Amino acid sequence: MLFRMLRSCVCLCKGLLHIHQVLFHYSFPILANMILGVSAGFERVLEIEGVGYRAEMNGKNLILHMGFSHPVEMQPPSGISFDVDQKARQVFVRGFDKELVGQIAANVRNVRPPEPYHGKGLHYLGEKIRRKAGKAGKAAN
């Protein structure tokens, strides 16, 4: 596999060996995500469900009130920014590194993942939460 710089372009060339082709197919999406991240950026949206659950910003830090006895404060690493929409109850995680944006969004979600009985907690936008029936079998007796 060959990398060539032509003026302002990066060219990836497939080699003749099988390992070169494997490395080409491995490195092409990574390079494409780097270019897309710098030009447009990546974003993950989390929704807050539940009475009394809320998020707010304190400078760059994200503060989550998720039913614990204390608020949870999260500091963004370099290259990541948080934003909160109070009206829609959404938390936005933005950055230029796709892997880091996904990891930080997963860390935020793990503060209070959605529970299966009422669906309260933090979940991704459009995520389908698997719900359980609860005590429906006991009520039938």
C-alpha positions as CSV (number, residue, x, y, z in Angstrom):
1,M,0.0,0.0,0.0
2,L,1.3,3.4,-0.9
3,F,0.6,6.8,0.3
4,R,1.4,9.6,-2.0
5,M,1.0,13.4,-1.6
6,L,0.0,15.1,-4.8
7,R,-0.2,18.8,-4.3
8,S,-3.0,19.0,-1.7
9,C,-4.3,15.5,-2.1
10,V,-3.5,12.2,-0.4
11,C,-3.6,9.3,-2.7
12,L,-4.0,5.7,-1.5
13,C,-2.8,3.1,-4.0
14,K,-3.5,-0.6,-3.7
15,G,-0.4,-2.9,-3.7
16,L,-0.1,-6.2,-5.4
17,L,0.1,-8.3,-2.2
18,H,-2.9,-9.4,-0.3
19,I,-1.8,-7.6,2.9
20,H,-1.5,-4.4,1.0
21,Q,-5.1,-4.7,-0.2
22,V,-6.3,-5.5,3.4
23,L,-4.5,-2.4,4.7
24,F,-6.0,-0.3,1.9
25,H,-9.5,-1.4,2.9
26,Y,-8.7,-0.8,6.6
27,S,-7.1,2.7,6.2
28,F,-9.4,4.2,3.6
29,P,-12.5,4.6,5.9
30,I,-10.2,6.0,8.7
31,L,-8.8,8.6,6.4
32,A,-12.2,9.4,5.1
33,N,-13.6,9.9,8.6
34,M,-10.6,12.2,9.4
35,I,-11.4,14.4,6.4
36,L,-15.1,14.4,7.2
37,G,-14.5,15.2,10.9
38,V,-12.3,18.2,10.1
39,S,-14.6,19.6,7.4
40,A,-18.1,18.9,8.9
41,G,-17.6,17.4,12.4
42,F,-19.4,14.6,14.1
43,E,-22.3,14.8,16.5
44,R,-24.2,12.4,18.8
45,V,-27.5,13.4,20.4
46,L,-28.7,12.0,23.7
47,E,-32.3,12.4,25.0
48,I,-33.3,12.7,28.6
49,E,-36.4,10.9,29.8
50,G,-37.8,11.1,33.3
51,V,-39.4,13.5,35.7
52,G,-36.8,15.7,37.4
53,Y,-34.0,14.6,35.1
54,R,-32.2,17.5,33.5
55,A,-28.9,18.7,32.1
56,E,-27.2,22.1,32.1
57,M,-23.9,23.7,31.2
58,N,-21.4,25.3,33.6
59,G,-18.9,26.9,31.2
60,K,-17.6,24.0,29.1
61,N,-18.6,21.4,31.7
62,L,-21.8,19.3,31.5
63,I,-23.8,19.0,34.7
64,L,-26.4,16.1,34.8
65,H,-29.1,16.0,37.5
66,M,-30.3,12.3,37.1
67,G,-32.0,11.5,40.4
68,F,-28.8,10.9,42.4
69,S,-28.2,12.7,45.7
70,H,-25.6,14.8,43.9
71,P,-25.2,16.3,40.4
72,V,-22.8,14.6,38.0
73,E,-20.3,16.9,36.4
74,M,-18.4,15.8,33.2
75,Q,-15.5,17.7,31.7
76,P,-15.0,17.4,28.0
77,P,-11.6,16.3,26.7
78,S,-9.8,18.4,24.1
79,G,-11.6,18.3,20.8
80,I,-15.0,17.6,22.3
81,S,-17.8,20.1,23.1
82,F,-21.1,19.7,24.9
83,D,-24.3,21.6,24.2
84,V,-27.7,21.3,25.9
85,D,-31.1,22.1,24.5
86,Q,-33.3,22.6,27.6
87,K,-36.6,22.7,25.7
88,A,-36.1,19.4,23.8
89,R,-34.2,17.9,26.7
90,Q,-31.3,16.9,24.5
91,V,-27.5,16.7,25.1
92,F,-25.3,17.2,22.0
93,V,-21.7,15.8,21.9
94,R,-19.7,17.3,19.1
95,G,-16.2,16.9,17.9
96,F,-13.9,16.1,15.0
97,D,-12.8,12.6,16.0
98,K,-15.6,10.1,15.3
99,E,-14.3,7.4,17.8
100,L,-13.9,9.9,20.6
101,V,-17.3,11.5,20.1
102,G,-18.9,8.0,20.3
103,Q,-16.9,7.1,23.4
104,I,-17.8,10.3,25.3
105,A,-21.4,9.9,24.3
106,A,-21.3,6.4,25.7
107,N,-19.8,7.7,28.9
108,V,-22.5,10.3,29.3
109,R,-25.2,7.6,28.6
110,N,-23.7,5.3,31.3
111,V,-24.4,7.9,34.0
112,R,-28.1,6.8,33.8
113,P,-28.8,4.2,31.1
114,P,-32.5,3.7,30.2
115,E,-34.2,1.3,32.4
116,P,-36.5,-1.4,30.8
117,Y,-39.7,-0.8,32.9
118,H,-40.4,2.9,32.4
119,G,-37.7,3.9,29.9
120,K,-36.3,6.6,32.2
121,G,-32.7,7.7,31.7
122,L,-30.4,8.9,29.0
123,H,-30.7,7.3,25.5
124,Y,-29.5,8.1,22.0
125,L,-31.8,9.9,19.7
126,G,-33.9,7.3,17.9
127,E,-32.8,4.4,20.1
128,K,-35.4,1.7,20.6
129,I,-35.6,0.8,24.2
130,R,-36.6,-2.8,24.9
131,R,-39.5,-2.6,27.5
132,K,-40.5,-5.3,30.0
133,A,-44.0,-6.1,31.1
134,G,-43.5,-5.7,34.8
135,K,-45.9,-7.3,37.2
136,A,-48.6,-8.1,34.6
137,G,-48.5,-11.9,35.5
138,K,-49.1,-11.2,39.1
139,A,-52.1,-8.9,38.5
140,A,-53.9,-11.6,36.5
141,N,-54.2,-13.9,39.6
